[in-house]
Amino acid sequence: MNTLGAGHFARFAEHAGTLKTMKARFEPIAGPINEFGRLTDPKDDVEAMLRVCLVVGFMADLVKAVEQNLSNKDKDALKVSTQLWRSHDFASSKVVSSLDDEGAVDVLSLYGRRVISELTLTVQSLAAADQELSNILSGTKDDGLADIAGVSNLMDQLLEKARSRMRHLGLRA
């Protein structure tokens, strides 16, 4: 019985160590992501739906842009799922159906521009703080420095795709 108990404690200690490592790895990421959530907090359901559309689209475009820099395991983990695309499609239909007057178009256009701006700033700040992420986003390999210029070029491309997505929804980008 003591051996069994010792084995359980050993496994618990191993998992606790792994959790501490994971927590340490994700702590620098949590702040900017929480700040993005705070700054783009939707006022109503339609804004929430627009944020879903823009974030899912941005994620898909980002993964596609950097997939050549990812391992197969990471590509599979980051692949946008069918369920996420269904959420995107549902949210898109709600946004489009809410554009019944010019005032709604103006309000949602402004909010959408804010969301995509904050998305790019969040990714850039994460890349500036994490050399490995910067290398993945910029396509550089091992120079020991964050390639912010490369990340900025990628963000410009993603911003244009996000603006195009907004125009397809009937909004002003």
C-alpha positions in Angstrom: 0.0 0.0 0.0 2.8 2.4 0.8 4.5 1.7 -2.6 1.2 2.4 -4.3 0.8 5.6 -2.4 4.4 6.6 -3.2 3.8 6.0 -6.9 0.7 8.2 -6.9 2.6 11.0 -5.1 5.5 10.6 -7.6 3.1 10.9 -10.6 1.3 13.9 -8.9 4.7 15.6 -8.4 5.6 15.0 -12.0 2.3 16.5 -13.2 2.5 19.4 -10.8 6.0 20.2 -12.3 4.6 20.0 -15.8 1.7 22.3 -14.8 4.1 24.8 -13.3 6.2 24.8 -16.5 3.0 25.2 -18.6 1.8 28.0 -16.3 5.2 29.8 -16.6 5.1 29.5 -20.4 1.6 30.9 -20.7 1.8 33.7 -18.0 3.4 36.2 -20.4 0.7 35.4 -23.0 -2.2 35.8 -20.6 -1.7 39.5 -20.0 -1.9 40.7 -23.6 -4.8 38.4 -24.4 -6.8 39.5 -21.4 -6.0 43.1 -22.4 -7.4 42.4 -25.9 -10.5 41.0 -24.3 -10.9 44.1 -22.1 -10.3 46.6 -24.9 -12.7 44.9 -27.4 -15.4 44.0 -24.9 -18.6 43.9 -27.0 -21.5 46.1 -26.0 -24.1 43.8 -27.5 -24.6 40.5 -29.2 -24.0 41.8 -32.7 -20.6 43.2 -31.7 -19.8 39.9 -30.0 -20.7 38.1 -33.3 -18.5 40.5 -35.3 -15.6 39.8 -32.9 -16.0 36.1 -33.4 -16.0 36.6 -37.2 -12.9 38.7 -37.1 -10.9 36.7 -34.6 -11.6 33.3 -36.3 -10.8 34.7 -39.7 -7.6 36.3 -38.3 -6.6 33.0 -36.7 -7.1 31.1 -39.9 -5.2 33.6 -41.9 -2.4 33.7 -39.4 -2.0 29.9 -39.2 -2.1 29.7 -43.0 0.6 32.4 -43.3 3.0 30.7 -41.0 2.2 27.0 -41.5 5.5 26.5 -43.4 7.3 27.5 -40.2 5.4 25.0 -38.0 5.9 21.3 -37.2 3.2 18.9 -38.4 2.1 18.5 -34.7 1.7 22.3 -34.3 -0.1 22.6 -37.7 -2.6 20.0 -36.5 -3.1 21.7 -33.1 -3.6 25.1 -34.6 -5.8 24.1 -37.5 -9.2 25.9 -37.5 -11.8 23.3 -36.8 -15.0 22.7 -38.7 -16.9 23.7 -35.6 -15.1 27.0 -35.4 -15.9 27.7 -39.0 -19.6 26.9 -38.3 -19.4 29.5 -35.4 -17.9 31.9 -37.9 -20.6 31.3 -40.4 -23.4 31.7 -37.8 -21.8 34.9 -36.5 -21.4 36.3 -40.0 -25.1 35.7 -40.7 -26.1 37.5 -37.5 -23.8 40.5 -38.4 -25.1 40.8 -41.9 -28.8 40.5 -40.8 -28.2 43.4 -38.3 -27.1 45.9 -40.9 -30.5 47.3 -41.5 -29.5 51.0 -41.4 -26.5 53.2 -42.0 -26.1 53.8 -38.2 -25.6 50.1 -37.6 -23.0 49.9 -40.4 -21.1 52.9 -38.9 -21.1 51.5 -35.4 -20.1 48.0 -36.4 -17.5 49.3 -38.8 -15.8 51.3 -36.1 -15.9 48.4 -33.7 -14.5 46.0 -36.3 -11.6 48.3 -37.1 -10.9 48.4 -33.4 -10.9 44.6 -33.1 -8.5 44.1 -36.0 -6.2 46.8 -34.7 -6.1 45.4 -31.3 -5.6 41.9 -32.7 -2.5 43.0 -34.6 -1.1 45.0 -31.6 -1.6 41.9 -29.4 0.2 39.6 -31.8 3.0 42.2 -32.2 3.4 42.6 -28.4 3.5 38.9 -27.9 6.1 38.5 -30.7 8.2 41.3 -29.2 8.3 39.5 -25.8 8.9 36.0 -27.2 11.7 35.3 -29.6 10.4 31.8 -30.6 7.0 33.3 -31.6 8.8 36.1 -33.4 10.8 33.5 -35.4 7.7 31.6 -36.3 5.8 34.7 -37.4 8.6 36.2 -39.4 10.1 33.0 -40.7 13.5 33.7 -39.3 15.3 30.8 -37.6 17.9 31.4 -34.9 19.5 34.8 -34.7 18.6 35.3 -31.1 16.6 38.5 -31.8 12.9 39.1 -32.3 12.3 40.1 -35.9 9.7 42.8 -35.4 10.0 44.1 -39.0 9.2 40.6 -40.3 6.2 40.4 -37.9 5.0 43.8 -38.9 5.1 42.8 -42.6 3.0 39.7 -41.7 0.6 41.9 -39.7 0.2 44.2 -42.7 -0.9 41.2 -44.8 -3.3 40.0 -42.2 -4.8 43.4 -41.7 -5.6 43.6 -45.4 -7.3 40.2 -45.2 -9.3 41.3 -42.2 -10.3 44.5 -43.9 -11.5 42.4 -46.9 -13.4 40.2 -44.5 -15.1 43.3 -43.1 -16.0 44.5 -46.6 -17.6 41.1 -47.4 -19.8 41.5 -44.3 -21.0 44.9 -45.6 -18.9 47.0 -43.3 -16.4 49.8 -44.0 -12.8 48.9 -43.4 
